[in-house]
Amino acid sequence: MVMRVFVAGGTGVLGRRLVPQLVARGHQVTATTTSAAKLGLLQRLGAEGVVMDGLDAALVGQAVARDQPDVIVHQMTAISLAHAGKPDIKHMDRWFATTNRLRTEGTDHLLAAAEATGVPHVVAQSYANGNGIREGGWVKTEEDPTDPMLGTSAAPGMAAVRHVEEMVLKAGGAALRYGGFYGPGATDDQVDLIRKRQFPLVGRGTGYSSWVHLDDAASATVLAVEQKARGIFNIVDDEPAPANDWLPYLAACAGAKKPMRVPVWLAKLLAGEVAVLMMTEGRGFSNAKAKRELGWELRYPSWRKGFKKELA
C-alpha cells in the first residue's frame, strides 16, 4: 500500500538512507530540513523537501497539516551539527543540548500536529548503545529498563530519550532504539580520533555496545512504517560486543595502530564519567523482537563485516 510519509529530519545520516528506501518501496515522501541549501539533496533522494524548524510549534503544525501524511517519522536531531566540533563526551549535556530539545519539545510538537491533522501513526528515533541498565547480564531486551545515568552529563539525554518513548507509545506509535550508527558519514569523527590514537580503551574495556549499519536501521524503519508497528524495538545488529573487542577491530579496519589503554582514573579526568561507564559497564541490546515481529533481515548482521566494508 502506497503511503504518504512525512520524515521529520530527512537530511541527517539516517534520513539520507531512509528516504531513498521509502521512495524505492513506492511511498510518497515529504522530508524536512532546517536548511534551504539542502532542499536539492532531498529532491535528489526522491522526496519533496520542506524547510522546518522542529522547535517551532507553528511551523511543525503547518508543515504536517499541509502534507496530510499517513505516518510521521521522527528523525530530528542536531547530532551532525554537534559533531561539527570535536566530540565532547565529557560534557554531553552541552554537546547534545539541541538534540535533547528536539527529543522533548520537538516530539511534543510533532505529536500535537499529528493529533490536530489526524495522522494515525508515528515512528520515532530512540537509542540503544551502551545505555542498558547496568545490572544483571550484558545484553538487554525491550523489557529491560534503560540506564538514566543520574548524576552524569548524559542524564539530560537519557531523560529526553525516555520522553520520546513514553509520548510516542502513549500515542500508539513505535519507538526504535537504534544502536550506534556506522556507515556513510556516521563514524568519521570516531575513526579520525582512532587514527590519531586519541580513542583509547578504558580499563579492561568490558563495557558492551550495540551497533547497526545505517542501511539496516533504515530498512527496519521502513518495516515499522509499513506494518504500523507499535511499541519499543531494539534496532541493533546480531553481535553486541565489549569495547575490548570492537575498538581494536575498528582500528585495524581503519589502518590505525592498536588503541592505547588508559586506567579508569585517568579516563575519568580526561573524558569524564560517561565515557568510563560506557567503556567499562555499558550494556548491549538484543534484536530478537525486531526480527521476530517485524520480519527484519540485516544486510550486516555483525559490525565485523560492516566495519571492514565501510573502511576498505
Disulfide bonds with the S-S distance in Angstrom:
none
